[in-house]
Amino acid sequence: NNYFNSEKTKLYMGMTVTESGPASIYDEGTAFTIPLMDSGSIFNGYWGFVKQGIWEITEKLDLINRELGVDTILSANITAIDTDKKKIYLSNKEIDFDILVFATDPETPSFLLNDDNSSKKILDKELIGTSGKVTAFFKNPVIWKNNQNKNYDSTFRFLFSNTSLNDFEKSSQNAKKNIIDYDPGYIQVYPEGAAQRKMGNFEKLDKLILFTKNFSFSKNASSLSKAKDEIISLLSNHIENIDDLVETIFLTPKDLNEKFYFPQGNIDHMTLTKNQNFNKRTFSTNPDSNFYQYFNHENIYYCGAASFPCGSVAGTPGYICSKQIVEKYS
């Protein structure tokens, strides 16, 4: 309200504040989320797509790690961790460690460490997420209405259901307070299929990812088919060939929690509010000297999405965490 007159511009900027969790746009400190989440475009970067899919990043990193001598164990079932003996127990072997780093949700370490005290402290934080998504598959490339330039097929699109900042805030908080199962706010449209074609990767089906606000944490997608239909109906107002839609995959915050262990369905694992951001986005009992330490466990670190700066696939928390570990032990 201080910098912009246009209601549409206010909504566009406010979208960043509530992208993952329902932080109030009127809470002190949440405006700082805007440059934080948009840092990809601010610091000479660019948000985009990964050829053949975002999972390619992990595969390429694994190849680099293997060349460096890293032993990668996939689908490992960790049964216990002994912090005194510095051992990790798998279902079929044990591994010694000097330093243990968790790049997970914040609750998993406390569970594996059998640390009830840290678990209670995590649950006391504001974790709730209100974002869901529908992945829509089309048998032919999506044709956007009033699209005069095919080069724009691969650009992000934003569909707003709110027309004012106050309505925007109300919809977000309704989901947070579990007043309503789905209160339409906005949809971020990721044209995954068109982006892949632009990079020379042609797939059998076209694909749109509809990142959608605002869902409560009360129900799975199977119970909210009406909400999915509403999302697809809104999309149909903007594309010519909705009849080419052949399949959808719908995930609510509750689904994201159960399938991917996002705490209360939050992709950033912890709401970006003033008490959980910047220098306060840590679980360390001694953050001034060991910011990424996991509570009071001296040789155990945490660098998941709930640590500074926040989520995303940039790997920034892990990078900073590793720099601090190297500095401490070098």
Rosetta blueprint (number, residue, H / E / L):
1 N L
2 N L
3 Y L
4 F L
5 N L
6 S L
7 E H
8 K H
9 T H
10 K H
11 L H
12 Y H
13 M H
14 G H
15 M H
16 T H
17 V H
18 T L
19 E L
20 S L
21 G L
22 P L
23 A L
24 S L
25 I L
26 Y L
27 D L
28 E L
29 G L
30 T H
31 A H
32 F H
33 T H
34 I H
35 P H
36 L H
37 M H
38 D L
39 S H
40 G H
41 S H
42 I H
43 F L
44 N L
45 G L
46 Y L
47 W L
48 G L
49 F L
50 V L
51 K L
52 Q L
53 G L
54 I L
55 W L
56 E H
57 I H
58 T H
59 E H
60 K H
61 L H
62 D H
63 L H
64 I H
65 N H
66 R H
67 E H
68 L L
69 G L
70 V L
71 D L
72 T L
73 I L
74 L L
75 S L
76 A L
77 N L
78 I E
79 T E
80 A E
81 I E
82 D E
83 T L
84 D L
85 K L
86 K L
87 K E
88 I E
89 Y E
90 L E
91 S L
92 N L
93 K L
94 E E
95 I E
96 D E
97 F L
98 D L
99 I L
100 L E
101 V E
102 F E
103 A L
104 T L
105 D L
106 P L
107 E H
108 T H
109 P H
110 S H
111 F H
112 L H
113 L L
114 N L
115 D L
116 D H
117 N H
118 S H
119 S H
120 K H
121 K H
122 I H
123 L H
124 D L
125 K L
126 E L
127 L L
128 I L
129 G L
130 T L
131 S E
132 G E
133 K E
134 V E
135 T E
136 A E
137 F E
138 F E
139 K L
140 N L
141 P L
142 V L
143 I L
144 W E
145 K L
146 N L
147 N L
148 Q L
149 N L
150 K H
151 N H
152 Y H
153 D H
154 S H
155 T L
156 F L
157 R E
158 F E
159 L E
160 F E
161 S L
162 N L
163 T L
164 S L
165 L H
166 N H
167 D H
168 F H
169 E H
170 K H
171 S H
172 S H
173 Q H
174 N H
175 A H
176 K H
177 K L
178 N L
179 I L
180 I L
181 D L
182 Y E
183 D E
184 P E
185 G E
186 Y E
187 I E
188 Q E
189 V E
190 Y E
191 P L
192 E H
193 G H
194 A H
195 A H
196 Q H
197 R H
198 K H
199 M L
200 G L
201 N L
202 F L
203 E L
204 K L
205 L L
206 D E
207 K E
208 L E
209 I E
210 L E
211 F E
212 T E
213 K E
214 N E
215 F E
216 S L
217 F L
218 S L
219 K L
220 N L
221 A H
222 S H
223 S H
224 L L
225 S H
226 K H
227 A H
228 K H
229 D H
230 E H
231 I H
232 I H
233 S H
234 L H
235 L H
236 S H
237 N L
238 H L
239 I E
240 E L
241 N L
242 I H
243 D H
244 D H
245 L E
246 V E
247 E E
248 T E
249 I E
250 F E
251 L E
252 T L
253 P H
254 K H
255 D H
256 L H
257 N H
258 E H
259 K H
260 F H
261 Y L
262 F L
263 P H
264 Q H
265 G H
266 N L
267 I L
268 D L
269 H L
270 M L
271 T L
272 L L
273 T L
274 K H
275 N H
276 Q H
277 N L
278 F H
279 N H
280 K H
281 R L
282 T L
283 F L
284 S E
285 T L
286 N L
287 P L
288 D L
289 S L
290 N L
291 F L
292 Y L
293 Q E
294 Y E
295 F E
296 N L
297 H E
298 E E
299 N E
300 I E
301 Y E
302 Y E
303 C L
304 G L
305 A L
306 A L
307 S L
308 F L
309 P L
310 C L
311 G L
312 S L
313 V L
314 A L
315 G L
316 T H
317 P H
318 G H
319 Y H
320 I H
321 C H
322 S H
323 K H
324 Q H
325 I H
326 V H
327 E H
328 K H
329 Y H
330 S L
